[in-house]
Amino acid sequence: MRAHPRASLFALRSSRLLAFALALAAPAAAQQTSARPAWDYTVTPYFYYSSVDAWWLAGYLSYYQPIADYRRPEPWSASLRLQGGASTEGSYYVDVDADAPAYWDGWRLSLSGTAARANRLGYYGLGNDTRHVGDSVTSTSPYFYAVSRTTQLARLNVQRRIVGPLRVLGGVVYEHTTFRELPGTSQFQRDAASGVIQDGPFSDLAVRGGLVLDTRDNEIDPHQGGAVEALYAAGDHYHRTTVRLQGYVNPTPRLILAGRLAGEQITGTSEVSLMQTIERTQRPTIALGGYSSLRGYYDSRFAGPGKLLGGLEARWALINAVGIFEFKVVGFWDAGRVFTEAEGFQLTTQGLHHSGGAEAMLRIGRNTVVVIGGGWGSEGGQFLFGTTWSY
């Protein structure tokens, strides 16, 4: 299978453009700030285990300018990052990011490019009531509920502060996605043959807009504040509306309570790849099911054009050396469901799928976060690993 070249070319040009813009803006930026920290770099290899993809070998290279005022919530003033990894099950990802959240006063700019293959992505059919029948997975059909998805994604985001913590967002995103059936009979194969879904390549160029209200005290590891995202995207033959709310309170020095509520509706011609993700300001995440959405369920366990997601967490700091080292234990509860096009999005407590679990989080310095844990739902459990919080 040949990868589509346009996304990677866009990402390469975009990264060069931002680096050139940062260089040109340095004299002007120096006039705005009396002294900026020197640029630095970090290289971090690591490996981990995933219930979906087994063992991963991964790492990242980051060239960044630290934030001048550590009381600010942004992780850095500007950065160029290369991240990548590969799993023993044939999955991989390569991310190139150029990010400037605090380089120019009142502006945020980010450019990113991703090439990835999820070689064991879940596919159980469309809708909230799809069933998991254990007998369907046999020696001749070991991947009955899985499909291989390859994606090239390029994204530009520009945000401008309106007043206080309120920002307006504009951007453009290009995505090219292909699906490949895995050996044996599968639910994806059956739905494609019956016309329920289209299994051909999906290419899309979409424009995005929205509002972001962000009062978090730290964007990587928030202790208090909140974030509200109201996003809209218009692509080829579809419209996508997403609203996301996240809140954090710190009632005692060691306890942090966190919660989220998100909803999304896609109208028009909805491709499978869109129904398997939920939009965010920076980049979409797998939904519904997996570390970023419904922990304890297989990645992309439930798919549909409408999505509802909620959750609560209690985070307790066993060790808390502010800005140096922090170790937390976490208990969480997630709930969510999807809606068909005929049903449309609803704010409801009916038909929710629930999961719960526990995690341990380690933060080193200001921006390095590692989370491991386990989540359990009605179909069993999943081992969890992340280099960011779930939310």
ZALUMMI-587651 format. One line per field, with one value per residue (C-alpha): residue number from 1; y, x, z; residue in one letter. Coordinates in steps of 0.1 Angstrom, whole numbers. Each point is the difference from the previous one (the first is absolute). Example, Ala and Ser with C-alpha at 12.3 -4.5 7.8 and 13.67 -1.06 7.14 Angstrom:
# ZALUMMI-587651
num: (1, 2)
yy: (-45, 34)
xx: (123, 14)
zz: (78, -7)
residu: (A, S)
END
This chain:
# ZALUMMI-587651
num: (1, 2, 3, 4, 5, 6, 7, 8, 9, 10, 11, 12, 13, 14, 15, 16, 17, 18, 19, 20, 21, 22, 23, 24, 25, 26, 27, 28, 29, 30, 31, 32, 33, 34, 35, 36, 37, 38, 39, 40, 41, 42, 43, 44, 45, 46, 47, 48, 49, 50, 51, 52, 53, 54, 55, 56, 57, 58, 59, 60, 61, 62, 63, 64, 65, 66, 67, 68, 69, 70, 71, 72, 73, 74, 75, 76, 77, 78, 79, 80, 81, 82, 83, 84, 85, 86, 87, 88, 89, 90, 91, 92, 93, 94, 95, 96, 97, 98, 99, 100, 101, 102, 103, 104, 105, 106, 107, 108, 109, 110, 111, 112, 113, 114, 115, 116, 117, 118, 119, 120, 121, 122, 123, 124, 125, 126, 127, 128, 129, 130, 131, 132, 133, 134, 135, 136, 137, 138, 139, 140, 141, 142, 143, 144, 145, 146, 147, 148, 149, 150, 151, 152, 153, 154, 155, 156, 157, 158, 159, 160, 161, 162, 163, 164, 165, 166, 167, 168, 169, 170, 171, 172, 173, 174, 175, 176, 177, 178, 179, 180, 181, 182, 183, 184, 185, 186, 187, 188, 189, 190, 191, 192, 193, 194, 195, 196, 197, 198, 199, 200, 201, 202, 203, 204, 205, 206, 207, 208, 209, 210, 211, 212, 213, 214, 215, 216, 217, 218, 219, 220, 221, 222, 223, 224, 225, 226, 227, 228, 229, 230, 231, 232, 233, 234, 235, 236, 237, 238, 239, 240, 241, 242, 243, 244, 245, 246, 247, 248, 249, 250, 251, 252, 253, 254, 255, 256, 257, 258, 259, 260, 261, 262, 263, 264, 265, 266, 267, 268, 269, 270, 271, 272, 273, 274, 275, 276, 277, 278, 279, 280, 281, 282, 283, 284, 285, 286, 287, 288, 289, 290, 291, 292, 293, 294, 295, 296, 297, 298, 299, 300, 301, 302, 303, 304, 305, 306, 307, 308, 309, 310, 311, 312, 313, 314, 315, 316, 317, 318, 319, 320, 321, 322, 323, 324, 325, 326, 327, 328, 329, 330, 331, 332, 333, 334, 335, 336, 337, 338, 339, 340, 341, 342, 343, 344, 345, 346, 347, 348, 349, 350, 351, 352, 353, 354, 355, 356, 357, 358, 359, 360, 361, 362, 363, 364, 365, 366, 367, 368, 369, 370, 371, 372, 373, 374, 375, 376, 377, 378, 379, 380, 381, 382, 383, 384, 385, 386, 387, 388, 389, 390, 391)
yy: (0, 33, 29, 32, 26, 33, -1, -7, 27, 25, -9, 4, 34, 11, -8, 19, 29, 2, -3, 28, 21, -4, 10, 31, 9, -3, 36, 13, -26, 11, 35, -14, -20, 13, -35, -33, -33, -18, -27, -35, -36, -34, -35, -27, -37, -22, -32, -12, -25, 4, -24, 8, 1, -20, 15, 34, 15, 38, 33, 37, 28, 35, 33, 27, 34, -3, 23, 31, 3, -34, 12, 0, -31, -6, -28, 20, 32, -19, -34, -23, -37, -33, -30, -36, -36, -35, -30, -37, -3, 22, 34, 31, 38, 29, 35, 33, 30, 37, 18, 36, 4, 30, 13, 29, 19, -8, -26, -38, -18, -37, -21, -37, -30, -37, -33, -29, -35, -15, -36, -14, 27, -11, -2, -16, 16, 34, 10, -1, -36, -19, -33, -17, -38, -18, -31, 22, 2, -34, -14, 7, 34, 14, 36, -1, 33, 18, 18, 16, 38, 21, 38, 30, 32, 36, 28, 38, 18, 37, 15, 36, 12, 21, 10, -17, -38, 1, -8, -4, -29, -5, -26, -26, -37, -26, -37, -31, -33, -35, -33, -35, -31, -23, -38, -20, 11, 33, 23, 27, -24, -8, 36, 10, -28, 9, 37, 11, 18, 11, -16, 20, 26, 32, 34, 31, 37, 18, 35, 5, 27, 4, 16, -12, 12, -13, 9, -31, 8, -25, -15, -32, -8, 23, 4, 25, 20, -13, -1, 4, -8, 8, -12, -2, -16, -1, -26, -18, -8, 2, 24, -7, 17, -8, 15, -11, 11, -9, 12, -4, 9, -2, -2, -11, 3, -37, -6, 9, -7, 0, -4, 2, 1, -1, -3, -2, -2, -6, 7, -8, -28, -14, -22, -28, 17, 30, -20, -17, 32, 31, 34, 21, 33, -15, -33, -26, -31, -35, -3, -16, -24, 1, 21, 34, -7, -31, -17, -37, -6, -9, 29, 13, -25, 21, 21, 24, 36, 11, -4, 8, -4, 8, -9, 7, -4, 3, 6, -3, 12, -24, 20, 36, 20, 29, 4, -29, -33, -11, -34, -5, -28, 3, -15, 6, -6, 5, -2, 5, -11, 6, 10, -10, 26, -6, 4, 32, 12, 1, 11, -31, -25, -29, -26, 10, -24, 3, -8, 6, -6, 12, 17, 11, 32, 12, 35, 9, 37, 22, -19, -37, -21, -38, -17, -38, -18, -22, 5, -24, 0, -25, -18, -5, 22, 19, 9, 38, 20, 37, 28, 25, 0, -15, 35)
xx: (0, 15, -4, -16, 28, -19, -4, 37, 11, -24, 14, 36, -7, -20, 27, 26, -24, -5, 38, 6, -27, 14, 34, -13, -21, 28, 11, -35, -8, 31, -14, -32, 19, 32, 16, -11, 14, 25, -13, 6, -6, -9, 1, -21, -3, -25, -20, -33, -28, -35, -29, -8, 35, 22, 35, 10, 34, -3, 18, 0, 24, -10, 18, -17, 2, -11, -28, 15, -26, -6, -33, -14, -21, 17, 26, 26, 3, 6, 12, 8, -7, 5, -18, -3, -5, -7, -17, 5, -35, 9, -13, 21, -1, 22, -10, 17, -12, 10, -18, 2, -26, 18, 26, -21, -22, -37, 7, 3, 12, 4, 8, 0, 3, -7, 6, -15, -13, -23, 4, -25, -26, -33, -30, -32, -25, -18, -23, -3, -14, 26, 8, 32, -4, 30, -6, 5, 37, 14, 33, -10, -15, 23, -7, -38, -4, 31, 11, 32, -2, 28, -3, 20, -11, 12, -15, 5, -15, 1, -15, -4, -8, -32, -1, 15, 0, -24, 15, -13, 13, 3, 17, 1, 6, 8, -6, 5, -11, 0, -13, 14, -18, 19, 2, -32, -36, -8, -28, 16, 0, -36, -12, 21, -15, -35, 4, -4, 34, 23, 35, 17, 26, -12, 16, -13, 10, -20, 0, -4, -11, -11, 4, 23, -4, 29, 6, 22, 30, 22, -8, 20, -10, -29, -8, -28, -20, -18, -1, -30, 4, -28, 13, -15, 15, -13, 14, -9, -37, -2, -1, 14, -9, 18, -4, 23, 1, 28, 2, 25, -2, 26, -18, 30, 38, 1, -34, -11, -35, -5, -30, -9, -30, 2, -24, 3, -23, 10, -25, 1, 20, 19, 30, 9, 33, -18, -24, 29, 14, -11, 14, 22, 18, 34, -9, -28, 2, -14, -36, -20, 22, 37, 22, -12, -37, -16, 28, -6, -14, 19, 12, -29, -24, -31, -2, -26, -5, -13, 21, -6, 28, 3, 22, 13, 34, 16, 37, 20, 36, 21, 32, -2, 32, -14, 17, 24, -17, -36, -16, -37, -25, -33, -34, -23, -34, -9, -34, -10, -20, -4, -30, -10, -7, -38, 2, 21, 20, -19, 10, -12, 8, -17, 21, 33, 30, 19, 36, 22, 35, 32, 32, 34, 15, 36, 10, 37, 8, -26, -11, 8, -30, -4, -33, -5, -31, -29, -36, -30, -33, -28, 22, 31, 30, 28, 35, 5, 31, 3, 25, -27, -30, -32, -13)
zz: (0, -10, 24, -12, -4, 4, 38, 7, -25, 16, 35, -12, -16, 30, 25, -22, -2, 38, 6, -25, 15, 35, -13, -16, 30, 25, -1, 4, 27, 19, 2, 16, 26, 17, 1, -15, 12, -23, -23, 13, -11, 14, -14, 17, -11, 18, -4, 14, -3, -15, 2, -37, -16, 25, 4, -13, -5, -2, 6, -6, -8, 11, -7, 20, 16, 37, 13, 15, 28, 16, 14, -35, -11, -33, -1, -20, -19, -33, -11, -29, 8, -17, 16, -12, 9, -14, 16, -3, -15, -30, 12, -3, 2, -9, 12, -10, 20, -1, 28, 13, 28, 17, -25, -11, 24, -5, -28, -1, -31, -6, -31, 2, -23, 8, -18, 20, -4, 27, -10, 25, 3, 12, -22, 14, -24, 2, 28, 37, 3, -19, 17, 10, -6, 13, -22, -31, 6, -11, -12, -36, 8, 27, -10, -3, 19, -14, -31, -11, -6, -15, 3, -12, 17, -3, 21, 5, 30, 6, 32, 10, 35, 1, 36, 31, -4, -30, -34, -35, -22, -37, -20, -27, 0, -27, 6, -22, 15, -14, 16, -5, 10, 23, -6, 4, 2, 17, 9, -21, -30, 5, 3, -31, -21, 11, -7, 36, -3, -27, 2, -27, 6, 17, -8, 15, 3, 27, 15, 37, 23, 36, 34, 29, 36, 21, 36, 9, 22, -20, -34, 5, 36, 11, 37, -3, -25, -31, -38, -24, -37, -25, -34, -35, -32, -35, -24, -31, 3, 38, 30, 34, 33, 32, 35, 28, 37, 25, 36, 29, 37, 27, 33, 20, -8, -11, -15, -35, -13, -38, -22, -37, -23, -38, -28, -38, -30, -36, -27, -37, -15, 29, -7, 24, 8, 13, 20, 18, 14, 20, -8, 23, -4, -7, -17, 1, 23, -3, 11, 14, 19, 10, 22, -12, 3, 15, 19, 6, -35, -31, -22, -22, 16, -9, -31, -13, -13, 34, 32, 37, 25, 37, 29, 35, 16, 35, -1, 33, 1, 21, -9, -10, -6, -20, -34, 7, 6, 7, 5, 1, 3, -18, 1, -30, -14, -37, -18, -36, -30, -37, -22, -35, -26, 4, 38, 0, 30, 33, 35, 19, 26, -19, -17, 15, 2, 32, 11, 30, 11, 16, -13, 13, -14, 1, -10, -4, -3, -16, -31, 3, 9, 1, 9, 5, 13, -7, -11, 2, -18, -7, -25, 22, 6, -18, 10, -3, -9, -9, -3, 8, 22, -15, 4)
residu: (M, R, A, H, P, R, A, S, L, F, A, L, R, S, S, R, L, L, A, F, A, L, A, L, A, A, P, A, A, A, Q, Q, T, S, A, R, P, A, W, D, Y, T, V, T, P, Y, F, Y, Y, S, S, V, D, A, W, W, L, A, G, Y, L, S, Y, Y, Q, P, I, A, D, Y, R, R, P, E, P, W, S, A, S, L, R, L, Q, G, G, A, S, T, E, G, S, Y, Y, V, D, V, D, A, D, A, P, A, Y, W, D, G, W, R, L, S, L, S, G, T, A, A, R, A, N, R, L, G, Y, Y, G, L, G, N, D, T, R, H, V, G, D, S, V, T, S, T, S, P, Y, F, Y, A, V, S, R, T, T, Q, L, A, R, L, N, V, Q, R, R, I, V, G, P, L, R, V, L, G, G, V, V, Y, E, H, T, T, F, R, E, L, P, G, T, S, Q, F, Q, R, D, A, A, S, G, V, I, Q, D, G, P, F, S, D, L, A, V, R, G, G, L, V, L, D, T, R, D, N, E, I, D, P, H, Q, G, G, A, V, E, A, L, Y, A, A, G, D, H, Y, H, R, T, T, V, R, L, Q, G, Y, V, N, P, T, P, R, L, I, L, A, G, R, L, A, G, E, Q, I, T, G, T, S, E, V, S, L, M, Q, T, I, E, R, T, Q, R, P, T, I, A, L, G, G, Y, S, S, L, R, G, Y, Y, D, S, R, F, A, G, P, G, K, L, L, G, G, L, E, A, R, W, A, L, I, N, A, V, G, I, F, E, F, K, V, V, G, F, W, D, A, G, R, V, F, T, E, A, E, G, F, Q, L, T, T, Q, G, L, H, H, S, G, G, A, E, A, M, L, R, I, G, R, N, T, V, V, V, I, G, G, G, W, G, S, E, G, G, Q, F, L, F, G, T, T, W, S, Y)
END
